[in-house]
Amino acid sequence: MNLIKLLQDLSLKGVKLWTDEGKLRTGGSQEVLTTDVIAQLKQYKSEILQLLRENPDICQVYPLSYGQKGLWFLWQLSPQGYNYNFSFSFRIYSKVDITIWQQVFQALSERHPLLRSTFPNLGEQPIQQLHQHQKLDFLQIDASSWSEEELHKKVVAAHRHPFNLETEPVMRVRWFTCSEQNHIMLLTIHHIALDGWSCDLITKELPQLYQAQLNGFDASLPPLKHSYQDYVSWQKELVEGEQGEQLWSYWQQKLGGELPLLNLPTDRPRPSIQTDNGGSYRFNLSEKLTEQLKELAQTEGATLYMILLAAFQVLLYRYTGEEDILVGSPTYGRTKAEFASIVGYFVDSVVMRADFSGSLSFRDFLSQVRQTVLGALAHQDYPFTLLVEKLQVERDSSRSPLFQACFVLQKILESQELQKVFFSSKKTLMNWVGLEVEPFLLDQYESQYDLFLEMGEEDSSLIGCLKYNADLFDEQTIALMAGHFQNLLEGIVKDPQQRVTALQLMTEAELEQILVEWNNTKTDYPKDKCIHQLFEEQVEKTPDAIAVVFEQQKLTYSQLNTKANQLAQHLQTLGVKPEMLVGICVERSVEMVVGLLAILKAGGAYVPLDLNYPSLRLRYMVEDAQLPILLTQEKWEHNLPQTAAQVIYLDPELPKIGSSENLTVSITSEHQAYMMYTSGSTGLPKGVNIRHQGVVRLVKNTNYINLTEKDIFLQLAPISFDAATLEIWGSLLNGGTLVVMPPHQPSLSEIGAAIRENQVTTLWLSAGLFQLMVEEELENLKTVKQLLAGGDVLSVTHVQKVVEKLPECQLINGYGPTENTTFTCCFAVKADSNLEKSVPIGKPISNTKIYILDSQLQPVPIGVPGELYIGGDGLAIGYHNRLEVTTDKFIPNPFKDSKVTKKLYKTGDLARYLPDGNIEFIGRIDHQVKIRGYRVETGEIEATLTQHTIVKETVVVATEDNLGNKRLVAYIVLETETLASSNQEISETEQIKKLKQYLKEQFPEYMIPSGFVVLSQLPLTPSGKVDRKALPVPDNLNSMSTEYVAPETETQKVLAEIWAEVLGIEKVGIHDNFFDLGGHSLMATQVLSRMRQTFGMEFPLQSLFEYPNVATL
């Protein structure tokens, strides 16, 4: 018989037990003191009396409030955490009697029972154990030999020291003595026994207790008529009664349906387990702005709190683009006047839900916030912890439940003097209870949420403190965010009728930086000349230099020019005129280069067609372009679709059918040079019309690459892919040598040999080919001085390998859609480049402009994702015969440089500025997916997977199972061969187990793919990008992982039985998620308690979050 548990169980049920002259006395409800209970008490009477004599506090146990239960659960989840440590600290420049202060804090503890309580676990639930005479945890520390920096570190460390709620006091004092007249007092109390209101009470009582101890009399503090346990009882009755049902009904209606998550842009990937590493950034609002905000509140019939909350929600909306925003806000929780003088944890949270749908003005939105706040405060008595449980919010160990951002406007203490001593952000020396004191600035770095904005008032000005999770954000990011909040407030008071999407976040200086300075890419280049004209100028400069090398053939610039002129003359006789489209469908060869040049010289625009395209695709392109002339090679005639075009064969023995002199054609650099087809969202390719000027700006006097007559450029890309534009014209317009690869699909070793044998100096590789070449042919890349790679996301691992192994090679990550002539941005990778998350796409190249905008075409701040728009001289004319699509994708430039850059191209790519002006590519907007309400960037998972040693390539996609639930599937190519078939979903191989564990260490559970498909290679589009549409459907996609699977082993059966009992359900399968079945925090503690009893082992609470099903546990 566990007598302690028996007595404490009875105490919690309201039974009182005490001794009276050696006799055991009881009092309580007859429903509890049953015949069996009385018999037990009689049977163990002597032992019980002995227990009560030895430990008179044993029956001083009470239930916890809902808020305390939540904090106790969080402590169990992270017993070494310091998120809920609250400290008061100040510096004393006076001689003090430390014994007096020790007595002061002892008296404070004796006055407030909660400060001398512990919180042990009784069976399956936590309780409050009151101690009548608990020794004060007071420690004086000699700091006389410490520097100021060391002192600050030690004080912070003392603040952060974790509490053991089950066995240790919840209040402690650390007294640091630097000298006889220099002390730091640090009072730290766990939040389970304290809230902000309690801080106010304590700071008012301390001076009175000090004066009383100093002068040897009792403090004249009013007696406490009520206790915290009265509050716990009141709360329980309220929740279980009719009013509780009404409160729950309100919140159920307000928070019904799928609840949004706040997906703030972070500087680092979110850890799989939420950390408490925090930071804080303080800022001040001017007296003028503070007064204007108060006046606005009065005018609008709102409160200052409502104005500031609304502005904070607008800030979050503008940072995330999410129209449904949840923000938490603490309430004092003392709606009953009798609880006003009690120290304890009364504070609770209410959830403020904001709806930004529609085109709201700030005034409209404020009206919505006003109603939300009034409703929330009217229903604030419903415990937040219970709300989370009843809503069955999906548990995610990487985030706080329900809301991830919090706001509070702190109540001003009744005594401004006390506020300055304990909570001021300024070091101001003042006299307090006869002592010279100043605040000891101790930033409390705990991080309970992603963001927590605390506002307060000091000396007629509003002050702010933006607390943040330092594992997610850099201080620089938070400083910008705080500035944007202030800018929002300035805009709001200036014109509250502005739409919330139009309120300016950034300062003029910030806008100048991102719109003007970072777009200051103008350089002189021959923008008025055409491609062929510049080539002819190069012929004049270096007529005998080698222009093209193909197998055993070599052509000088003069010879190439002659051949091109002869063909151009012939094309003109066939009717080719300015901007006429001329098809060219040939394999890699000298004739290919001759054909391209000839079409341009004749004034036409070439349309490259790939022989490897499916016949239906080729037919569509030929028909769509309505080509009057098509250049090809006779041997490929049977590969071409039926066409009305006149077909001309480009063979090595092409007769000299025209003059060798340069032609005179009336075209300018504004005329079309070529049309290149790209894939379209409808499944049909779109023809993109590109000007001569776009190509010239790409390759002449540009800032991302140095092209000279000494360069040897490998021509590898199909001419239907815009990388060929760079390869061919980058070489020929700068006097370099173009080495054309043989026409067949070359192997890696053949590419490597061509690079080595021809001493190639400049090379373009698609992302996939780049990774393969780095793995297989790194040695043969040693001659390359400029290596450009792109077309898709580059693997960080492979990039780092090149930087390490090829120090003489400049690696350049190139980004750009066909619609902006091959390249838009480039990033030159350096040895010290920060590649923690991904390889940036860099900055705009010469004569190119970049704009990262939100859905309302407003510039987004640094660090905030937006859609990437492009302007400048590389912009395409538009899409061939697609006026509607052209109008949709090429929009009027909304910015002041619109006379120079009239149109912007809407890329559909998500990107953001990094603080140094480089751009981070995030992914396609249409590749963003929501998994169980969480916004997931599949590119982030791909980047992390490819950093694992066993993964060669990967792509992650979201698919739907047979019930319409989205889940992530990772398609991977392993470094080593696998026995897996090409479309078999692998679940239990050693490799996949390793990858799952690896991802668990990096990501929260919702970002871990539920399926892995091992492929021998990823399917590619003709341009070398991953063809997501061609990925095979996993064999068992429709077999739901949540189908009931019965436990098999004895351990599984025991665990399933425990879960079923606690959850109150009939059966639990080994793959069923504990929290999906309705489990919550307190049920989790019950499960673990029963597991301890059954298995005789300790299980940390965190284990149930990391392994939420029987199979993994």
C-alpha positions, 0 to 999 in steps of 0.5 A, spaced: 500 500 500 502 506 497 500 510 503 503 517 501 499 516 494 492 514 498 493 520 503 494 525 497 489 522 493 484 523 498 486 530 499 485 532 492 478 530 493 477 535 498 478 530 504 482 533 510 486 529 514 490 531 521 492 529 528 489 531 534 493 529 541 495 523 537 489 521 534 487 521 526 482 526 524 478 526 517 473 531 514 470 531 507 465 528 503 461 522 505 462 520 497 469 520 498 470 517 505 466 511 503 466 505 508 472 502 504 476 508 505 475 509 512 477 501 513 483 503 510 485 509 514 483 505 520 488 499 518 494 503 517 492 508 522 499 508 526 503 508 519 499 514 517 500 518 524 507 517 523 507 520 516 504 526 518 508 527 524 515 526 520 512 530 514 506 535 516 506 537 509 504 531 506 497 532 505 498 539 503 497 538 495 492 541 490 490 540 483 493 545 478 490 550 474 489 548 466 494 554 465 499 550 470 498 543 467 500 546 460 506 549 463 508 543 467 507 539 461 512 543 457 517 543 462 516 535 462 517 536 454 524 540 455 526 539 463 533 543 461 529 549 458 529 556 461 523 558 456 519 559 463 524 562 467 522 569 469 527 574 473 527 581 476 534 584 476 537 590 478 544 593 481 545 596 487 551 601 488 550 602 496 553 598 502 547 593 504 546 588 509 545 581 505 542 578 511 536 583 511 535 581 504 535 574 505 530 575 510 526 579 505 525 574 500 524 569 506 518 573 508 515 574 501 515 566 500 512 565 506 506 570 504 505 567 498 504 559 498 505 558 491 512 561 491 514 555 496 511 549 492 513 544 488 510 540 483 511 532 483 507 527 479 502 523 483 500 517 479 498 520 472 497 527 474 501 533 476 499 536 483 501 542 487 505 540 494 505 546 498 511 546 504 509 550 510 517 552 511 521 551 505 528 554 506 529 559 501 534 558 495 539 564 496 546 564 494 551 569 495 556 569 489 563 573 489 564 576 483 569 581 485 574 578 480 570 578 474 570 583 468 563 586 466 562 582 460 564 575 465 559 578 470 553 579 465 555 572 462 554 569 469 548 573 471 545 570 464 547 563 466 544 564 473 537 566 470 537 560 465 539 555 470 533 550 469 528 548 475 526 541 477 519 543 478 518 536 482 523 537 487 526 544 488 523 551 490 520 555 484 523 561 487 531 562 487 535 568 489 542 569 486 546 575 489 552 577 486 557 581 490 562 585 486 564 590 491 562 592 498 558 597 494 556 594 488 551 588 487 547 585 482 540 582 485 537 576 481 530 574 483 528 568 478 521 565 479 518 559 474 512 562 471 508 556 474 508 560 480 508 567 477 505 572 472 506 579 470 500 581 475 504 577 480 510 581 478 507 588 479 505 585 486 512 583 488 515 589 486 510 593 490 511 589 496 518 588 496 520 595 499 515 594 504 518 588 506 525 591 506 523 597 510 520 592 515 526 587 516 531 593 516 527 597 522 525 590 525 517 590 525 512 587 521 510 589 514 503 592 514 501 588 508 494 587 508 492 579 509 490 575 503 483 573 504 483 568 498 488 563 495 490 560 488 486 554 490 480 558 490 482 560 483 483 553 481 476 551 484 473 557 481 476 555 474 474 548 474 467 549 476 466 554 471 469 550 465 464 544 467 458 548 468 453 551 463 458 557 462 463 553 460 459 550 455 458 557 452 465 559 452 467 553 448 461 554 443 464 561 442 471 558 441 469 552 437 466 557 432 471 562 431 477 556 431 473 551 427 475 548 420 483 548 418 487 552 422 492 556 419 500 556 421 504 562 420 509 561 415 514 566 417 520 567 412 526 564 416 534 565 416 535 558 417 531 551 416 526 550 422 529 545 427 525 538 428 524 540 435 522 547 438 528 550 441 528 556 446 534 559 444 532 566 443 534 573 442 530 580 443 530 587 439 528 593 443 526 599 439 522 606 441 517 610 438 517 617 438 513 621 443 509 624 436 508 617 433 505 615 440 500 621 441 498 620 434 496 613 435 492 614 441 489 620 437 487 615 432 485 610 437 480 615 440 477 617 433 476 610 431 473 608 437 478 603 439 484 602 444 491 603 443 492 595 444 487 594 438 491 599 434 498 596 435 495 589 435 492 590 428 498 593 425 502 587 428 497 582 424 498 587 418 506 586 418 505 578 419 500 578 413 505 582 409 511 578 411 507 571 409 502 573 404 497 569 408 490 571 409 488 567 415 493 569 421 492 567 428 496 571 433 496 569 441 495 575 446 496 574 454 490 576 458 491 577 466 486 572 467 483 575 473 476 577 471 474 576 479 476 581 483 478 577 489 484 574 485 487 581 484 492 580 490 494 573 489 501 571 486 500 565 482 499 563 474 493 566 472 495 569 465 492 565 459 492 566 452 486 568 447 487 567 440 486 573 435 484 571 428 485 576 422 481 575 416 485 579 410 481 576 404 478 582 400 481 589 399 481 591 406 483 598 408 486 599 415 480 602 417 476 596 415 481 591 418 481 595 425 473 595 425 474 587 424 480 587 430 475 591 434 470 586 434 475 580 435 478 583 441 472 584 444 469 577 443 475 574 445 476 578 452 468 577 453 470 569 452 477 569 455 475 565 461 476 559 457 483 556 459 487 556 453 490 549 454 483 546 454 482 549 448 488 546 444 486 539 447 479 540 445 480 543 438 485 537 437 490 541 434 495 537 431 501 536 435 508 539 432 514 539 436 517 544 432 512 549 433 508 552 439 500 550 438 495 554 435 499 560 434 506 562 433 506 569 434 504 573 440 502 580 442 502 584 448 501 591 451 504 591 458 500 594 463 504 600 466 506 599 473 502 603 478 509 606 481 513 609 475 519 608 480 518 601 480 517 600 473 524 604 472 528 599 477 525 593 474 523 593 467 526 599 464 530 599 458 535 605 460 540 605 465 538 610 469 541 611 476 535 612 482 534 612 489 530 606 491 528 605 499 534 609 501 539 605 496 542 607 489 540 603 484 539 602 477 536 596 472 541 591 470 539 590 463 538 582 462 535 581 456 531 574 457 532 570 451 527 565 452 523 563 446 516 561 447 514 563 440 517 564 433 515 572 434 513 575 441 512 583 440 511 586 447 509 593 447 509 598 453 510 605 455 515 609 458 516 617 459 510 618 454 513 614 449 511 607 447 517 602 447 517 595 444 521 589 445 521 584 439 523 577 442 524 571 437 527 564 436 534 565 434 535 558 431 530 561 426 532 568 425 538 573 425 538 579 429 539 583 423 532 580 420 529 582 426 531 589 426 529 590 419 522 587 421 522 592 427 523 598 423 517 595 418 513 595 424 514 602 425 514 604 418 507 601 418 505 605 424 507 611 421 503 610 414 497 608 419 496 614 422 498 618 416 492 615 412 488 609 416 484 609 409 489 606 405 489 599 403 493 594 408 496 591 402 499 599 400 501 601 407 509 602 406 513 597 410 520 600 407 523 606 408 525 610 402 532 608 403 530 601 403 526 602 397 532 606 394 536 600 395 532 594 392 529 598 387 535 602 384 542 601 387 541 593 386 538 594 379 544 599 377 546 594 372 547 599 366 553 598 362 555 600 355 555 595 350 553 595 343 546 595 344 544 598 337 548 592 333 545 586 331 548 579 332 551 578 325 553 585 325 558 584 331 560 577 328 562 581 322 566 586 326 570 580 329 571 577 322 575 584 321 579 583 327 581 576 327 579 573 320 584 567 321 583 565 328 579 559 329 572 560 330 569 553 330 572 546 331 568 540 329 571 533 330 576 534 324 574 540 321 576 547 323 573 553 320 576 560 321 572 566 322 573 568 315 571 561 312 565 561 317 563 568 315 564 566 307 559 560 308 554 563 312 554 569 307 553 564 301 547 561 304 544 567 307 544 570 299 540 564 297 535 565 303 534 572 301 533 569 294 527 564 297 524 570 300 527 571 307 526 578 309 526 581 316 523 577 322 521 572 317 521 565 321 526 560 319 526 553 322 533 549 323 532 542 325 539 539 324 544 535 329 550 538 332 555 540 326 559 546 322 552 546 318 548 548 324 553 554 326 553 556 318 545 555 318 544 560 324 548 565 322 546 565 315 538 566 317 540 572 321 544 575 316 538 574 311 534 578 316 530 572 318 529 569 325 531 562 327 527 557 330 531 551 332 527 544 332 530 538 336 531 532 332 530 528 339 523 531 340 517 526 339 514 527 332 507 530 335 511 535 338 515 537 332 509 537 328 506 542 333 512 547 333 512 547 325 505 548 324 504 553 330 510 557 327 508 556 320 515 556 317 516 558 310 523 555 310 526 549 314 533 548 314 535 541 315 540 535 313 538 530 308 539 524 312 533 527 317 528 528 312 524 522 315 524 524 322 521 531 320 513 532 320 509 533 313 510 541 312 508 546 307 515 549 308 520 549 303 526 544 305 533 546 304 538 541 306 545 543 309 550 538 307 558 539 308 558 539 300 553 545 300 554 548 293 556 555 293 549 558 291 550 565 293 555 571 294 561 571 299 560 578 301 556 581 307 549 582 306 546 589 307 539 588 311 535 593 314 534 591 321 536 593 328 537 590 334 530 591 336 528 586 331 527 579 332 533 574 332 530 567 334 524 564 337 525 558 342 519 554 344 518 552 352 514 548 355 507 551 356 502 550 362 497 547 357 501 542 355 503 545 348 509 549 348 510 556 347 514 560 342 518 565 345 520 571 341 527 574 342 531 580 340 538 581 337 539 586 343 537 581 348 543 576 346 548 582 345 546 584 352 548 577 354 555 576 351 558 583 350 561 587 356 557 583 361 559 583 369 558 575 370 563 572 365 569 575 362 569 572 354 575 574 350 579 571 344 583 566 348 576 563 350 575 556 348 567 554 349 564 547 348 558 547 345 554 542 348 547 544 349 541 542 344 540 549 339 533 548 342 535 550 349 537 557 350 544 555 353 546 554 346 545 562 345 550 563 350 555 558 348 555 560 340 554 567 341 558 568 347 564 565 343 563 567 336 561 575 338 568 575 342 573 572 338 573 565 342 573 558 339 567 554 339 568 547 340 562 543 337 561 536 340 559 530 336 552 529 334 550 523 338 548 523 345 555 524 349 557 520 355 560 523 361 567 520 359 566 523 352 565 530 354 571 530 359 575 527 353 573 533 349 574 538 355 581 535 356 583 535 348 581 541 346 583 545 353 576 548 354 576 554 358 569 556 358 563 551 359 556 551 361 553 545 364 545 543 366 544 542 373 544 535 372 550 534 368 554 538 372 553 534 378 554 528 374 561 531 371 563 533 378 562 526 380 565 522 374 570 527 370 572 532 375 579 531 373 578 533 366 575 539 368 581 542 370 582 546 364 576 550 365 577 557 368 569 559 367 564 554 369 557 556 368 551 551 371 544 552 372 537 550 369 535 547 375 537 547 383 545 546 384 547 541 389 550 544 395 555 538 396 557 538 388 558 546 388 563 545 395 567 540 391 568 544 385 570 550 390 575 545 394 578 541 388 578 546 382 581 552 386 583 555 379 576 555 376 570 560 377 564 557 378 558 561 376 550 559 378 546 562 372 539 563 373 534 565 368 528 564 364 528 563 356 523 569 356 529 574 358 534 571 354 538 565 357 541 569 364 538 574 368 542 573 375 548 570 376 552 568 383 560 567 382 561 562 388 567 563 392 571 559 397 567 563 403 560 563 400 555 562 405 551 555 402 548 553 408 541 552 405 542 553 398 546 556 392 544 563 391 542 565 384 546 572 385 545 578 382 542 581 376 547 581 370 548 587 366 543 591 363 538 587 367 533 589 373 530 584 378 524 586 382 521 581 388 514 583 389 508 581 393 501 579 390 499 586 389 506 588 385 509 591 392 516 590 393 517 585 399 523 587 404 529 583 404 528 576 407 521 576 405 519 571 399 515 574 393 515 573 386 521 574 381 519 579 376 524 581 370 526 587 366 531 590 362 534 589 355 534 581 355 526 581 355 523 577 350 518 581 345 512 576 347 509 569 345 508 567 338 501 568 337 499 568 344 497 575 345 493 573 352 499 569 355 503 575 353 499 580 356 498 576 362 506 574 363 509 581 360 506 586 365 507 594 365 512 596 369 509 599 375 515 603 377 518 610 376 524 607 371 518 605 366 520 609 361 527 605 360 524 598 362 517 598 360 515 591 361 516 586 366 516 579 366 512 575 371 516 569 372 512 564 377 518 563 381 519 564 388 525 568 391 527 573 396 533 578 397 539 576 402 542 582 406 548 582 401 543 583 395 544 576 393 537 573 391 535 566 394 531 562 389 526 558 393 522 554 388 516 555 383 510 558 386 506 552 383 511 547 387 509 550 394 505 545 397 500 545 403 501 538 408 496 538 413 496 545 413 503 546 413 506 550 407 512 546 405 517 548 400 519 541 396 526 544 394 528 545 401 527 538 402 531 536 396 537 540 398 537 537 404 537 530 401 542 531 396 547 533 402 547 526 404 552 521 402 548 516 399 544 520 395 546 522 388 540 526 385 533 527 388 526 530 387 520 531 392 513 532 390 506 532 393 501 526 391 494 525 393 492 518 396 486 515 394 482 519 400 485 525 397 490 526 403 496 530 400 503 526 402 510 527 400 514 522 396 521 523 395 524 520 388 532 519 389 538 516 385 542 513 390 550 513 389 550 505 390 546 501 386 540 498 389 535 492 387 529 496 387 525 496 381 524 503 377 517 504 380 517 500 387 516 504 393 521 502 398 520 503 405 524 498 409 531 498 406 537 500 410 538 506 405 531 509 406 532 508 414 538 512 414 535 517 410 529 518 414 533 518 420 537 523 417 531 527 415 528 527 422 534 530 425 533 536 420 526 537 419 519 537 423 515 530 422 510 533 416 516 535 412 519 528 412 516 524 405 512 518 407 514 515 401 521 514 397 522 511 390 529 509 388 530 510 381 536 509 376 536 516 374 531 522 374 527 523 368 529 529 364 526 534 359 529 536 353 533 542 356 536 537 362 531 539 367 527 534 371 521 532 368 516 532 374 510 529 370 514 523 367 516 521 375 513 514 376 507 513 380 509 509 386 506 502 386 503 502 393 500 510 393 493 508 394 495 504 400 494 508 406 499 508 412 493 510 417 490 503 415 489 499 421 495 494 422 494 490 428 500 489 433 504 483 433 510 483 438 508 482 445 511 489 446 507 492 441 500 489 444 502 492 451 503 499 448 497 499 444 493 496 450 495 502 454 494 507 448 487 504 447 485 505 455 488 512 456 485 514 449 478 511 451 478 507 444 477 500 442 483 499 439 490 502 436 494 500 430 501 500 430 501 506 425 496 510 428 498 517 430 497 518 438 495 525 437 491 524 431 487 519 435 485 525 440 491 524 444 494 531 448 499 533 453 496 530 459 494 524 456 501 523 454 503 524 461 498 518 463 501 514 457 508 515 459 506 513 467 503 507 465 509 505 461 514 506 466 510 502 471 509 496 466 516 496 463 520 499 469 524 504 465 524 512 464 521 515 458 522 522 456 515 526 454 519 528 448 519 521 446 512 520 444 512 526 440 518 524 436 515 517 435 508 518 435 506 511 433 507 504 436 511 501 431 516 507 432 516 507 439 
